[in-house]
């Protein structure tokens, strides 16, 4: 398996579970600094490597009236300040080829959203930066379809790839997670991450916005750790009910430490065996 290195963090077989977590979208500089510092403190106490994630723009919101974020320039300014003050790596997603050059100057991991995982130009442009890229498997794709996506990044001379499972479309307004997918993705030779919170999204389930079933986060997360993953992706908020995006499927901050304690035990047991 390829090992992806971000600073002194190594992601892949034989290494500790890595957490990539933060709010769905940047709500304010103050909030991101505060939330990031709280998550960092929890992960330090548990000796879990931590990478902060936050989006500067959510370009695929259900409604035209939904909050999207502060935008590229302001969003990157905020991410830069958070990265410097908290001294942590940063992940953010990209929606357009034109954004990649600016993003690559700051972030440590470029994320390709699930809906865009087949966009060849986007993947190649991101790969050409030589930055690690996290590619989310589309809700509409079978696990083995990701082989073709991997080849696009490899063709652009980038093997710093992470593959993320985030559920598969099952009927209307519903996603399911096939745990076999985690095995199949990992067998492709790259680190695999489980996105527990988006896997419990109910796309468009509330009419003008998406719903979610956050109460099932612990169960799916423990299950994924038992199957075998290299990293865990969680959207976390101190007050999900008041979150500006994806609040119904985010994990409440006060539940993070307990969940990570459980997941770490499971992951370490599987890793040692």
N, C-alpha and C positions, 0 to 999 in steps of 0.2 A: 504493500500500500504506500502511495505517496504520502509524505508528511508535509503538512503546510505550516510554515513558521511565520509568526507575526511577532517581531521582536524576540522576547525570550519565551513566548508561548508556542508550544508545539501541539498541533492538532492531528490526531491519527492513531492508528493501532498502537497500543502499549503505553499511551500517554494519558494523563488525567483528563477527566471530562472538563470541557471548556463551556462557559456560559456566555451567550450573547443575549443581552437583555437591555430593556429600556422602554420608553413610551412608544406608542405607535407613531406619533408625529411630534415634532418640537412644538410645544405650546407656548413656552417663553424661555428666555435664557436662565432666569432665576429658577424656574421649575426644573429644567434639565440638570442644572448644576446640583440642586438639592437632591433630586431623585437619584442621579448618578452616584453621588457621594454615599447615599444610603445603601445602594446596591453594592457598591465597592466595599463598604465596611462589612457587609454580610459575607461577601465572597472571601474577603481576607480572613475573616474568623474561621471559615470553613476550608481554607486553602484551595479554593477553586479559581482557576484563571478566569479573568473577566474581560470581556470586550463590550463596550457600550454601543447600543444600536438606537438610532432615531432617524426619522425621515424629515427632510426639509420640505418635501412636497409629496402628497398622496394623490397621484394623478388618476387613480382609478376608483375614486369615490362613487357611490351609487347615485347621489344627487348633485346637481349643479350648485346647490346651495350649501353643500357640506364643506366644513373647514378642511383646507388642504395643507396648510402649513405656512411658514414665513417666506418660502421661496428660496431660490438657489443662493443668491448673494448673502442675504441676511442669515439664512440657515447655515451656510458654511462658516460665517463669522462666529455664530454661536457654537458650532461644533468645534471650531478651533480653540475657542476660549475654554470649553469644557475639557478638551483633550489636554491642554496645557495645565489648567488648574488641578485637574484630578489625576493627571499623569496616567491615562489609560488609552488603549487603542480604540479606534472608532470604526463602526460600520454604518454605511448609509446606502440607500438604494438609488438607482439611476433609471430614468424613464426615456431618455433621449440621447442619441449619440453626441449632440452638441454640449451636453452637460459633463461628459466624461473627463475632458482635459482639466477643468477646474476642480472637479471632485478628486481626481487622482493626486493632486498636489497636497491634499490634506488627509484623506481617509486611509485607513489601513486595510480595509476590505471593501471592495465594490460589490454590491448586491444586485443581481438581476431578478426582478420580480417574477413571480410565477406566470402571470399573464404574458410576459415578454420573453420567456425562456427559449422561444424558437426564433427570435429576431436575430438573424445572422449578423447584420452590421453592428448591432448593439453588443453582442457577445464578443465579436472580433475586436472591436474598438476597446472594450474593457480589457480584454486579454492582452492587447498590445501594450498596455501600460505596465505590464509585468507585475501588477499588484495581485494579491490573492483575490479571487472572485468567488462569491457564494451564489450558486445558481439554484433557485427554487424550482422544483419540479412542478410543471403546470397541473392545475386541477383536472385538466382534460387529457392528461398523458399517462400512458402505462409506464411503469418503472424502466423497462428496457428501451423505451424511446429516448431516454437520456443518454444513451450511447452516442447518438448522432449529435447531441448538444455538446458532449464532451469533446468529440472530434473537431468541432468548430473552434473551441478554445485551444486545443492542442495544435491545430493547423496554424494558429497565430502565435505559436511558440510559448504557450503558457500552460504549465501543469500545476499551478498553485490553485487548485480547484477544490471547492467544498460543495457537496450536493445536499440539498435540503428537501425533506419530505414535509408536506403541509396539507395532506388530505386530498381526496379525490371526489369530484362531483358525483353525487348520488341522488338522482331525482332533482326535484326543484328545491332550492333554498336549503341544501343540506350537503355536508361533506362527511366522508368516512375515511378512516385510516386503515389501510391494509398493512399489517405489520410485516408481511412478506416483502413489502417494498423496501424496507430498511435493509434487509439482507441483500436484496438484489442490487440496490444502489451501492452498498458497501463493497460488494463483490466486483464492482467496476474499477476498483483500485484507488478510490479517492475517499477522504474522510466524509462521513455522513452525519448530518445534523437533523434533529427532529424539532420542527416548529409546532410546539404543543398548543399555542394559543390560536394561531390561524387555522389549525386543524379543527377547531371547535367553533369556527365562525359559521353563521347561517347566512350566506350571501343574499342580500336583498330581502332577508326574512322579515324585516319590519316595514316593508313597503318602500319608503324613501331612504332607508338605511339598512345596514346588515345587522342581524341579531347574533347571538352567540350563546354557548353553553359552558361558561367558565367553571361551573361546578365539577366538570369532568376532567379538568386539567391534571389533577394529581394522578388519576387512574391511567390516563394515556401516557403521561410522562414516566411513571414507574414501569409501565409496560414496555415503552421504547428503550429504556435503560436496560431492561432485562433481555431484550432482543439483541442489543448491542449498537450503541451509537458513540460518536466521538465528540459531539457537541450538542448543546441544548439551546434552543432559541425560545425566548419568552418575552412577550410584551407585558410590561409591568407598570402599574400606576398606583399611586397612593390613595386615589379616590376614583375607581373605575366608573362609578355612576356619573361623575362630572367630567370624565375624559372627553376630549373633543373628537376622538376617533377610536372606533373599535372597543369602546368601554365594556360592551357585553361579553367579549371573549378575552379580556385581559385578566392577568393574575393580580390580585391585590397585594401590595407591598408587604402587608403584615403577615401574609402566608408564605412569602418567599423562603425565609430561612428554614422553616419546617420542611418544606418540599425539597429543598436542596439537600438537607441532611439525609433524607430518605433516598433520594436519587443517587447521591454520592456513594452510599453504602451498596446499593444495587450495582452501580457501574463498576466500583472497585472489585466487587466479588466476581463479576463477569470477566473483567480484565485479567484478574489473577488466574482465572480458570482457563 
